[in-house]
Protein backbone atom coordinates (compact mmCIF):
# COMPACT_ATOMS: atom_id res chain seq x y z
CA UNK A 1 0.00 0.00 0.00
CA UNK A 2 1.16 3.52 -0.80
CA UNK A 3 -0.35 6.59 0.88
CA UNK A 4 0.25 10.00 -0.69
CA UNK A 5 -0.56 12.58 1.96
CA UNK A 6 1.46 15.70 1.18
CA UNK A 7 0.13 19.11 0.40
CA UNK A 8 -0.57 22.61 1.56
CA UNK A 9 -2.98 25.36 0.74
CA UNK A 10 -2.07 28.61 -0.96
CA UNK A 11 -4.45 31.33 0.19
CA UNK A 12 -4.93 34.25 -2.15
CA UNK A 13 -7.02 35.39 -5.05
CA UNK A 14 -6.20 34.44 -8.61
CA UNK A 15 -4.86 37.96 -9.17
CA UNK A 16 -2.64 37.99 -6.09
CA UNK A 17 -0.63 34.78 -6.41
CA UNK A 18 2.75 34.97 -8.14
CA UNK A 19 3.96 32.47 -10.71
CA UNK A 20 6.61 31.25 -8.23
CA UNK A 21 3.98 30.65 -5.55
CA UNK A 22 1.81 28.70 -7.99
CA UNK A 23 4.79 26.62 -9.16
CA UNK A 24 5.76 25.81 -5.57
CA UNK A 25 2.20 24.72 -4.79
CA UNK A 26 2.13 22.43 -7.81
CA UNK A 27 5.57 21.04 -7.00
CA UNK A 28 4.25 19.91 -3.62
CA UNK A 29 0.64 19.03 -4.41
CA UNK A 30 1.11 17.46 -7.87
CA UNK A 31 4.74 16.71 -8.75
CA UNK A 32 5.56 15.29 -5.30
CA UNK A 33 2.72 12.72 -5.22
CA UNK A 34 3.34 11.84 -8.88
CA UNK A 35 7.00 11.13 -8.08
CA UNK A 36 5.95 8.80 -5.26
CA UNK A 37 3.54 6.97 -7.58
CA UNK A 38 6.18 6.58 -10.30
CA UNK A 39 8.70 5.24 -7.78
CA UNK A 40 6.22 2.73 -6.30
CA UNK A 41 4.62 1.41 -9.48
CA UNK A 42 7.47 -0.85 -10.65
CA UNK A 43 7.39 -2.61 -7.26
CA UNK A 44 3.59 -2.92 -7.22
CA UNK A 45 3.51 -4.17 -10.82
CA UNK A 46 6.17 -6.79 -10.08
CA UNK A 47 4.31 -8.12 -7.05
CA UNK A 48 1.01 -8.12 -8.97
CA UNK A 49 -1.08 -6.24 -6.43
CA UNK A 50 -1.20 -3.09 -4.37
CA UNK A 51 -3.30 -0.14 -3.38
CA UNK A 52 -2.43 3.51 -3.94
CA UNK A 53 -4.28 5.96 -1.74
CA UNK A 54 -4.04 9.66 -2.49
CA UNK A 55 -5.27 12.30 -0.09
CA UNK A 56 -7.16 14.94 -2.00
CA UNK A 57 -10.02 17.00 -0.59
CA UNK A 58 -13.73 17.46 -1.07
CA UNK A 59 -12.58 20.66 -2.76
CA UNK A 60 -11.45 18.40 -5.60
CA UNK A 61 -15.06 18.74 -6.84
CA UNK A 62 -15.64 22.47 -6.48
CA UNK A 63 -13.81 25.71 -5.85
CA UNK A 64 -13.93 28.47 -3.29
CA UNK A 65 -12.85 32.07 -3.65
CA UNK A 66 -9.37 32.69 -2.22
CA UNK A 67 -8.49 28.98 -2.67
CA UNK A 68 -8.58 28.82 -6.47
CA UNK A 69 -5.02 27.58 -6.93
CA UNK A 70 -5.31 25.03 -4.12
CA UNK A 71 -8.59 23.83 -5.64
CA UNK A 72 -6.98 23.55 -9.06
CA UNK A 73 -4.18 21.42 -7.62
CA UNK A 74 -6.76 19.04 -6.15
CA UNK A 75 -8.67 18.87 -9.44
CA UNK A 76 -5.40 17.91 -11.16
CA UNK A 77 -4.61 15.42 -8.38
CA UNK A 78 -8.02 13.79 -8.88
CA UNK A 79 -7.62 13.58 -12.66
CA UNK A 80 -4.19 11.99 -12.34
CA UNK A 81 -5.45 9.36 -9.90
CA UNK A 82 -8.56 8.63 -11.97
CA UNK A 83 -6.43 8.03 -15.07
CA UNK A 84 -3.98 6.01 -12.98
CA UNK A 85 -6.78 3.72 -11.75
CA UNK A 86 -7.62 2.77 -15.34
CA UNK A 87 -3.97 2.29 -16.28
CA UNK A 88 -2.98 0.00 -13.40
CA UNK A 89 -6.05 -2.14 -12.76
CA UNK A 90 -4.66 -4.63 -15.31
CA UNK A 91 -1.80 -5.22 -12.85
CA UNK A 92 -4.07 -5.85 -9.86
CA UNK A 93 -3.36 -2.40 -8.41
CA UNK A 94 -6.22 -0.46 -6.84
CA UNK A 95 -6.46 3.32 -6.51
CA UNK A 96 -8.51 5.30 -4.00
CA UNK A 97 -8.76 9.08 -3.75
CA UNK A 98 -9.45 10.10 -0.16
CA UNK A 99 -11.56 13.26 -0.03
CA UNK A 100 -11.73 14.69 3.49
CA UNK A 101 -13.91 17.61 4.40
CA UNK A 102 -13.08 19.93 7.29
CA UNK A 103 -11.23 18.25 10.16
CA UNK A 104 -9.90 19.51 13.46
CA UNK A 105 -6.25 19.22 12.48
CA UNK A 106 -3.37 21.62 11.94
CA UNK A 107 -4.17 21.70 8.22
CA UNK A 108 -5.90 24.98 7.55
CA UNK A 109 -4.45 26.65 10.63
CA UNK A 110 -2.77 30.03 10.17
CA UNK A 111 0.58 28.29 10.71
CA UNK A 112 0.04 25.71 7.97
CA UNK A 113 -1.26 28.06 5.28
CA UNK A 114 0.80 30.01 2.77
CA UNK A 115 -0.55 33.41 1.85
CA UNK A 116 -0.16 35.35 -1.39
CA UNK A 117 -0.22 39.07 -1.94
CA UNK A 118 -2.49 41.58 -0.34
CA UNK A 119 -4.47 43.61 -2.86
CA UNK A 120 -6.72 45.89 -0.88
CA UNK A 121 -9.67 45.40 -3.26
CA UNK A 122 -10.03 41.83 -1.93
CA UNK A 123 -9.86 42.62 1.81
CA UNK A 124 -13.61 42.32 2.41
CA UNK A 125 -13.89 39.12 0.36
CA UNK A 126 -11.08 37.51 2.36
CA UNK A 127 -12.58 38.58 5.68
CA UNK A 128 -15.92 37.08 4.66
CA UNK A 129 -14.20 33.90 3.48
CA UNK A 130 -12.31 33.37 6.76
CA UNK A 131 -15.46 34.11 8.74
CA UNK A 132 -17.34 31.42 6.78
CA UNK A 133 -14.52 28.92 7.39
CA UNK A 134 -14.89 29.36 11.14
CA UNK A 135 -18.48 28.09 10.92
CA UNK A 136 -17.60 24.73 9.32
CA UNK A 137 -18.29 21.76 11.55
CA UNK A 138 -14.99 19.91 11.85
CA UNK A 139 -14.59 16.16 11.95
CA UNK A 140 -12.66 14.26 14.60
CA UNK A 141 -9.40 12.94 13.07
CA UNK A 142 -9.33 10.16 15.69
CA UNK A 143 -12.48 8.72 14.15
CA UNK A 144 -11.04 8.29 10.65
CA UNK A 145 -8.67 5.34 11.07
CA UNK A 146 -11.32 2.62 11.17
CA UNK A 147 -13.08 4.02 8.10
CA UNK A 148 -9.79 4.10 6.19
CA UNK A 149 -8.98 0.52 7.23
CA UNK A 150 -12.36 -0.58 5.82
CA UNK A 151 -11.42 1.02 2.49
CA UNK A 152 -7.94 -0.55 2.50
CA UNK A 153 -9.28 -3.99 3.46
CA UNK A 154 -12.07 -3.94 0.86
CA UNK A 155 -11.90 -6.28 -2.11
CA UNK A 156 -13.45 -3.52 -4.21
CA UNK A 157 -12.46 -0.17 -2.71
CA UNK A 158 -14.04 2.95 -4.17
CA UNK A 159 -12.12 5.18 -6.53
CA UNK A 160 -13.31 8.16 -4.47
CA UNK A 161 -13.93 7.96 -0.74
CA UNK A 162 -15.66 10.93 0.90
CA UNK A 163 -14.45 11.34 4.45
CA UNK A 164 -16.96 13.04 6.70
CA UNK A 165 -20.72 13.44 6.89
CA UNK A 166 -21.02 16.75 5.03
CA UNK A 167 -19.24 15.89 1.77
CA UNK A 168 -21.88 13.85 -0.04
CA UNK A 169 -24.82 16.25 0.53
CA UNK A 170 -22.64 19.22 -0.44
CA UNK A 171 -21.28 17.59 -3.60
CA UNK A 172 -24.70 16.24 -4.63
CA UNK A 173 -26.05 19.79 -4.48
CA UNK A 174 -23.15 21.15 -6.52
CA UNK A 175 -23.53 18.51 -9.24
CA UNK A 176 -27.32 18.97 -9.33
CA UNK A 177 -26.76 22.68 -10.03
CA UNK A 178 -24.20 21.88 -12.72
CA UNK A 179 -26.49 19.36 -14.45
CA UNK A 180 -29.41 21.80 -14.35
CA UNK A 181 -27.24 24.50 -15.92
CA UNK A 182 -25.88 22.16 -18.61
CA UNK A 183 -29.41 21.00 -19.41
CA UNK A 184 -30.62 24.59 -19.71
CA UNK A 185 -27.91 25.19 -22.35
CA UNK A 186 -28.25 21.80 -24.05
CA UNK A 187 -29.95 23.08 -27.18
CA UNK A 188 -27.19 25.62 -27.75
CA UNK A 189 -24.56 22.97 -26.94
CA UNK A 190 -26.05 20.59 -29.49
CA UNK A 191 -26.15 23.34 -32.12
CA UNK A 192 -22.37 23.66 -31.76
CA UNK A 193 -22.08 20.12 -33.19
CA UNK A 194 -23.16 21.53 -36.56
CA UNK A 195 -25.65 18.79 -37.43
Secondary structure per residue as TSV (DSSP state, phi and psi in degrees):
chain	resnum	aa	ss	phi	psi
A	1	X	-	360.0	141.3
A	2	X	E	-124.4	130.1
A	3	X	E	-117.7	117.3
A	4	X	E	-95.9	114.1
A	5	X	-	-138.3	42.3
A	6	X	-	-109.7	148.9
A	7	X	-	159.6	162.2
A	8	X	-	-149.4	168.6
A	9	X	-	-110.1	130.3
A	10	X	E	-96.0	119.7
A	11	X	E	-102.5	121.0
A	12	X	S	164.3	156.6
A	13	X	-	-73.7	166.8
A	14	X	T	-58.5	-37.6
A	15	X	T	-70.6	-32.3
A	16	X	T	-80.3	-34.2
A	17	X	-	-68.8	140.5
A	18	X	-	-88.5	162.0
A	19	X	H	-59.8	-38.6
A	20	X	H	-65.3	-38.7
A	21	X	H	-65.9	-40.1
A	22	X	H	-66.6	-43.4
A	23	X	H	-60.4	-43.6
A	24	X	H	-63.4	-39.9
A	25	X	H	-61.3	-46.4
A	26	X	H	-68.9	-33.0
A	27	X	I	-59.0	-43.2
A	28	X	I	-78.7	-48.9
A	29	X	I	-82.6	-20.9
A	30	X	I	-120.3	-56.0
A	31	X	I	-66.1	-41.3
A	32	X	I	-57.9	-56.5
A	33	X	H	-60.9	-36.0
A	34	X	H	-64.7	-38.1
A	35	X	H	-63.6	-39.7
A	36	X	H	-63.6	-45.4
A	37	X	H	-59.7	-47.3
A	38	X	H	-65.1	-32.0
A	39	X	H	-73.2	-34.8
A	40	X	H	-82.7	-29.5
A	41	X	H	-59.4	-41.6
A	42	X	H	-58.7	-37.0
A	43	X	H	-68.8	-46.8
A	44	X	H	-65.0	-39.9
A	45	X	H	-63.3	-42.5
A	46	X	H	-63.9	-39.4
A	47	X	H	-80.4	-15.6
A	48	X	T	82.1	13.8
A	49	X	-	-164.9	169.2
A	50	X	E	155.7	172.0
A	51	X	E	-145.3	121.5
A	52	X	E	-104.5	122.2
A	53	X	E	-112.1	130.0
A	54	X	E	-121.1	127.0
A	55	X	E	-85.4	112.4
A	56	X	-	-105.2	-125.8
A	57	X	-	-170.6	157.1
A	58	X	G	-63.2	-18.7
A	59	X	G	-74.2	0.2
A	60	X	G	-72.8	-3.3
A	61	X	S	-113.1	-14.0
A	62	X	-	-152.4	175.9
A	63	X	-	-124.7	163.2
A	64	X	-	-131.2	148.2
A	65	X	T	-61.6	147.8
A	66	X	T	80.2	-13.3
A	67	X	-	-121.2	27.4
A	68	X	H	-60.0	-42.6
A	69	X	H	-73.1	-39.3
A	70	X	H	-60.6	-46.7
A	71	X	H	-57.4	-45.0
A	72	X	H	-62.7	-34.4
A	73	X	H	-67.4	-34.4
A	74	X	H	-74.6	-34.3
A	75	X	H	-63.2	-42.8
A	76	X	H	-64.6	-43.6
A	77	X	H	-56.4	-44.8
A	78	X	H	-64.9	-43.5
A	79	X	H	-63.1	-41.6
A	80	X	H	-62.0	-46.2
A	81	X	H	-69.5	-34.1
A	82	X	H	-66.5	-44.1
A	83	X	H	-62.4	-44.0
A	84	X	H	-56.2	-42.0
A	85	X	H	-59.5	-38.1
A	86	X	H	-72.8	-33.0
A	87	X	H	-73.3	-34.5
A	88	X	H	-106.0	-3.6
A	89	X	G	-63.5	-28.2
A	90	X	G	-62.4	-19.6
A	91	X	G	-99.2	6.6
A	92	X	T	79.6	17.8
A	93	X	E	-100.9	130.4
A	94	X	E	-101.6	153.7
A	95	X	E	-132.0	133.0
A	96	X	E	-132.9	130.8
A	97	X	E	-97.8	118.0
A	98	X	E	-89.9	126.2
A	99	X	E	-121.0	82.1
A	100	X	E	-74.2	151.3
A	101	X	-	-91.1	-147.1
A	102	X	-	-76.7	130.2
A	103	X	B	-131.4	152.4
A	104	X	S	-80.8	71.6
A	105	X	S	-127.4	-178.9
A	106	X	S	-71.2	-21.2
A	107	X	T	-64.4	128.6
A	108	X	T	94.0	-6.2
A	109	X	S	-74.9	160.7
A	110	X	T	-56.9	-31.4
A	111	X	T	-73.5	-28.8
A	112	X	T	-91.6	-14.2
A	113	X	-	-86.6	151.9
A	114	X	E	-112.3	134.7
A	115	X	E	-111.2	142.0
A	116	X	-	-108.8	148.8
A	117	X	-	31.3	177.1
A	118	X	-	-155.6	73.5
A	119	X	-	-82.8	123.1
A	120	X	G	-57.6	-31.0
A	121	X	G	-59.3	-21.1
A	122	X	G	-101.9	5.4
A	123	X	H	-57.6	-47.4
A	124	X	H	-66.5	-41.6
A	125	X	H	-59.4	-45.0
A	126	X	H	-64.8	-42.3
A	127	X	H	-61.0	-43.1
A	128	X	H	-64.3	-41.2
A	129	X	H	-60.7	-50.0
A	130	X	H	-66.8	-31.9
A	131	X	H	-65.2	-42.5
A	132	X	H	-66.1	-35.0
A	133	X	H	-61.7	-35.1
A	134	X	T	-68.9	-14.0
A	135	X	T	-93.0	-7.5
A	136	X	S	-66.7	133.6
A	137	X	-	-75.2	125.8
A	138	X	-	-100.2	139.4
A	139	X	B	-78.0	162.0
A	140	X	-	-91.1	113.2
A	141	X	G	-62.5	-23.0
A	142	X	G	-70.7	-15.9
A	143	X	G	-91.0	-3.0
A	144	X	H	-87.5	-24.6
A	145	X	H	-58.4	-47.2
A	146	X	H	-63.2	-38.7
A	147	X	H	-63.9	-42.6
A	148	X	H	-65.5	-38.6
A	149	X	H	-62.2	-36.3
A	150	X	H	-63.2	-39.7
A	151	X	H	-65.4	-47.3
A	152	X	H	-63.5	-39.2
A	153	X	H	-81.0	-8.4
A	154	X	-	-71.2	141.7
A	155	X	T	-67.5	-33.9
A	156	X	T	-128.7	75.0
A	157	X	-	-69.3	152.8
A	158	X	-	-72.6	152.7
A	159	X	S	-66.3	-43.0
A	160	X	E	-118.1	132.5
A	161	X	E	-123.9	108.4
A	162	X	E	-72.9	130.4
A	163	X	E	-111.4	112.0
A	164	X	S	121.2	162.6
A	165	X	S	-87.8	-13.2
A	166	X	S	-95.4	-17.7
A	167	X	H	-61.7	-53.4
A	168	X	H	-61.9	-48.6
A	169	X	H	-59.8	-40.8
A	170	X	H	-62.2	-49.0
A	171	X	H	-70.1	-36.2
A	172	X	H	-59.7	-42.2
A	173	X	H	-63.5	-42.0
A	174	X	H	-64.2	-44.9
A	175	X	H	-69.3	-33.4
A	176	X	H	-62.3	-41.9
A	177	X	H	-64.1	-41.9
A	178	X	H	-63.3	-45.7
A	179	X	H	-63.7	-41.8
A	180	X	H	-61.5	-41.4
A	181	X	H	-65.7	-46.7
A	182	X	H	-60.3	-41.1
A	183	X	H	-65.3	-36.3
A	184	X	H	-67.2	-23.2
A	185	X	T	-104.5	8.8
A	186	X	H	-61.5	-39.6
A	187	X	H	-62.8	-42.8
A	188	X	H	-66.2	-41.3
A	189	X	H	-58.8	-45.4
A	190	X	H	-65.2	-34.1
A	191	X	H	-65.3	-25.2
A	192	X	T	-70.5	-15.1
A	193	X	T	-69.4	-28.5
A	194	X	-	86.2	11.6
A	195	X	-	-95.4	360.0
